[in-house]
Amino acid sequence: MKTTLASRIISFVLRYLYAALSCVYVFVVGFLFSKNRILITKICTHFWHDNRSLEKRLSVIPKLELAKVLPEKISVQIPEPTSVDGEISFLETIVISELIKWYNPKNIFEIGTFNGRTTLSMAANCTEETKIYTLDLPKAKLNSTKLHIDSADKIYIDKENSGTKYLGTTYEDKISQLYGDSATFDFSPFYNKVDFIFIDGSHSYEYVLSDSEQALKLLRNKQGIIIWHDYALHGYGVIKALNELYLESKDFKDLKHICGTTFVCLGID
Ligand SMILES: C[S@@+](CC[C@H](N)C(=O)[O-])C[C@H]1O[C@@H](n2cnc3c(N)ncnc32)[C@H](O)[C@@H]1O
């Protein structure tokens, strides 16, 4: 018993010293790297009272109550309930699956496949006729993108394969995996053909603006739904770009931030 207490104290002291030294590093030199700036932001958020949080002050897009996203409750299938870092939350998975089931899009386009967990959920909740196109940046192109990539995004790009979670499932046939940099990818074959778009690729300000501009062109007859992920402090580029679009572009004046999620949507009243 004594040994257990002693080892817990030693372990805590070691963690304490390691954290203290890391803080010195982060505040003296580490802040030069964006992943450490994100950490500083997280520390601020941790210590600030909820209603004073920076996030709330930075959000200018009106909120849409979760209960008002759909006129009625519907049941959905969630083939992969648990998520890893880089994937959307369980609640967000339910919301996007409900939207797919309710709006019944013919063509879906996702920017940013990663492991394909959201692609899989969308596939599980759409009709047999629905086609899902999902675009991912291959690891080999990590250092040759047209626009700036935040270092926080690099860990999600630096992987061997895209879409591992839908590969080999019964839903695979509905999905077409595309590869490329969303800033240079030729979207023109899909212009005016897509009913539902999920933007979750690179989260830098430049990419969010570029992907949003492409998404508008993808929409069939300028109608349908666009969802952006990561309207939150950890996706500061998303906040900055979407706030700017909301305030300055008539095409994006109806953006809404879905409560309880980091989703911003267009096309849902
Ligand atoms: C946060 S993950 C996406 C998570 C996924 N949508 C989900 O819900 O599970 C971001 C993905 O976007 C891809 N990506 C990053 N920059 C990109 C770019 N410029 N063009 C296309 N894909 C990009 C990365 O390779 C990574 O797989």
The ligand as an ORCA input file, in Angstrom:
! r2SCAN-3c Opt
* xyz 0 1
  C      -9.876     16.226    -40.026
  S      -9.552     15.082    -41.292
  C     -11.156     14.736    -41.960
  C     -12.025     13.907    -41.082
  C     -13.177     13.255    -41.799
  N     -13.943     14.191    -42.605
  C     -14.117     12.627    -40.770
  O     -15.181     13.198    -40.549
  O     -13.742     11.611    -40.202
  C      -8.898     16.100    -42.566
  C      -8.625     15.364    -43.856
  O      -8.507     16.341    -44.887
  C      -7.470     15.978    -45.752
  N      -6.942     17.216    -46.356
  C      -6.180     18.146    -45.756
  N      -5.849     19.093    -46.636
  C      -6.449     18.761    -47.799
  C      -6.460     19.344    -49.103
  N      -5.812     20.464    -49.348
  N      -7.164     18.722    -50.070
  C      -7.834     17.567    -49.824
  N      -7.850     16.973    -48.615
  C      -7.167     17.567    -47.615
  C      -6.451     15.271    -44.860
  O      -5.656     14.384    -45.614
  C      -7.332     14.556    -43.860
  O      -7.573     13.240    -44.263
*
